[in-house]
Amino acid sequence: MRYIRPLSMEDAVGQLAGSSGTAAILAGGSDLLVRMKGGFIEPDLILDIKAIDGLSEIRETAEGFSIGAAVSCALMGESAALKREWPGVVEAAKLIGSKQVQGRCTIVGNLCNASPAADSVPALVAAGAMALIAGPAGRRTVAVEAVPTGPGKTSLAKGEIIEAILLDRRAPRSGDAYLRFIPRTEMDIAVVSAGVNLTLDE
């Protein structure tokens, strides 16, 4: 098993595209490390993207927000601007695992894990979030719902990495929210969940 910690997205894409065997991307690791420890996967290459500039940042622009692939869910909960504009997205991110897990887990990892019970995905879909994908052919942007194709499967091609999640500025007179049903009161996987994003007219 090889462990590589690239310093640029170009290097990361090149390493991933040129790898043989199975490869895994390490951002938060809350899913990857559990699956490795349980013996479900044994990647030939682990690509740690946390040292890549900008991937651990939430950037606010005139168009909206860019949430880097290595931004933890806990960090999302600490962003006053993001909570003000997209409280439902932040609410969903803060329901993933425990406080300790939230310090590591990422919404990009939650999306790429492609679990039918992923908490952040319905809220992202409702918000119209887009995934910025870097790959050997350059960068492209797709709707987040186009990334998972089935349980544990995604539409990402060889060498492609989700660089960030993009959220537009919130429209006037609008709001979003996320709600899930779980058998227990805390720390459980959703049986069913719902995300909503509403904009009212005058």
Disulfide bonds with the S-S distance in Angstrom:
none
